[in-house]
């Protein structure tokens, strides 16, 4: 978004900072193509389209595994992240199936 100053002919550009939020509520949502990876793509594309600076993303703990690699790649090695436990949420979809399969293997 650009604003013009009364005393100047040059445009003053306002930086808009955005926060993304990704989550999957149901197994059907995860399996339908509207899962976390698709949401990531949509959020990043929309922020870029609007010229927003995406400064924070809330995502499930199951997605944190590769976050540092993505973050360092996107920021030329200088990016970091902070993880904080916020709340419990139901695990669904393929991630839930993997946990159950792992527990079944331990019980056998």
C-alpha positions, 0 to 999 in steps of 0.5 A, spaced: 500 500 500 502 506 498 501 513 501 503 520 498 506 525 503 503 532 502 510 535 502 513 530 497 512 527 490 515 521 492 511 515 494 512 512 502 511 505 502 507 502 508 510 495 510 504 490 512 506 484 516 502 478 516 501 472 520 499 465 517 495 460 520 496 453 518 492 447 521 488 441 518 481 439 522 479 433 519 482 427 516 478 428 510 481 435 509 488 432 510 486 427 504 483 432 500 489 436 497 487 442 502 492 439 507 498 443 510 502 443 504 497 446 500 495 451 505 503 453 506 503 455 498 496 459 498 499 463 504 505 464 501 502 466 494 497 471 497 502 474 501 507 475 495 501 477 491 499 483 496 506 485 497 505 483 505 511 481 509 510 474 512 513 475 519 510 469 523 506 462 521 502 458 526 503 451 525 502 444 528 508 441 531 508 435 526 510 440 521 516 443 525 521 438 523 523 441 516 522 448 518 529 450 519 531 448 513 526 451 509 527 458 513 534 458 512 533 457 505 528 462 504 533 467 508 540 466 506 542 462 512 540 467 517 533 465 519 531 462 526 524 460 529 521 460 536 517 454 538 512 454 543 507 449 546 500 453 545 495 448 546 493 440 544 490 439 538 487 432 535 492 429 530 489 427 524 490 424 517 497 421 515 500 423 521 495 420 525 496 414 521 503 414 522 503 414 530 498 409 530 502 404 526 508 406 530 505 404 536 502 398 533 509 396 531 512 397 539 506 393 542 508 387 537 
